[in-house]
Amino acid sequence: MLLAMLTQLARKDFITMTVCSLGFLFLTYPENVRRSQFRMLVALIGLSIMQDVLWFILNRDVEEDDDDGGLERGVKLFSRKLSYVNFAWKVSSPTALT
C-alpha cells in the first residue's frame, strides 16, 4: 500500500488503493467476508494489473518531456520508478492472482 501511495505522485491509481484497502478490511474481519466478495477482490487485482500495463504502454515516452523541469521532473521520475517497482511486486507476488 505504501508503494501504491508513493506512485500516486505521477499517476492516479485508484484501483490499487481500493484493492489494498479492501484487503486490509477483509484480513481484519474475515468472519464478515463472503466467498463472492473475496473473488471480486481477486478480479480487482487482475484489473489493476491490466490498468498498470495499459498506463505503461500509453506513457512510455513521458520521461523525455522537456516541459517539466526542476523539482517536478525529479518527483515524476521517482514516482515512475516506484511504479515499476510496485508493478513488479504485484506481478511477482505468489499470492497476487490466487
N, C-alpha and C positions, 0 to 999 in steps of 0.2 A: 504494500500500500504506500510505503514511503517513496519507492521508486516511481509509482504512478503519480503521486503528488508532485514530485520534482519535474516530471515530464510535462506537467500542466503549464509550465512557463512558456513552452513553444507551441503547444497544441492542446486543444480541448479534448480530453479523453474521458468522457463521462461514463462510458460503458465499463471500463476497467475499474473506476471508482465505485460504481454500483455493484459490480461483482465482489470487490473487496469488502464493501460494507455488508452486503448480504451474507457473504461467507463468515464474517465475524458474528453476525447475528445468528446464523444457523449453528455455529460452533458454540455460542454462548447458551442458546436454548434449543438443544437438539430434540427435546421431547415435543416441541411445537412444530417441527418440520415434517411435512408430508413428503412422500417419495416423489410426487409430481413437482413439488417446489424445488427439490434438490436437482431433479433432471432439468428444470428450467435454468438453474444456476450453471449447470454444465453447458447448456446450449448458449448461454450468455458468454461463457468463456470462449467458446468457438467463435461467436460473433465478434468478440473483442479481438481475437487473433486475426480474423478476416479484415476488420477495420484497420488494424495496425499495418497489415500488408498493403492494403489499398493506400493508406496515408504515405507509406514509404515510397510506393510507386509514383504517386502524384507529386510528391515533394522531394524528389531526389536531387534536383538541381537548385534548391533554395540556398545552399551554402555559398554559391557563387554570386549571390545578390550583392551588388555594390552599394545599394541604397542604405543598408544598415552599416553602422559604424560605432566605434567606441564600445561602451559597456553593453549596449543592447546586442551587438553581434556576439560578444563573448558569452552572454547569458543564453542566447539562442543555440550556439554551438554546444554549450554544456548540456542544455536540455535535450538536444538532438542525440548526443552521445548517450545520455541516460535513457532515451527512448530505445536505442539499440540494445542496451543492457537489459532494460525491462522486457523487451520482446524476446531476447534470448532466454531470459529467466522463465518467462511464461511458456515458451515452447519446449524448453528442455526439462521442465519440472515433471517428475514422474507422475504426479497426481493431476496434471493440467487438464487432460481430457479423459479422465477415467471416472 
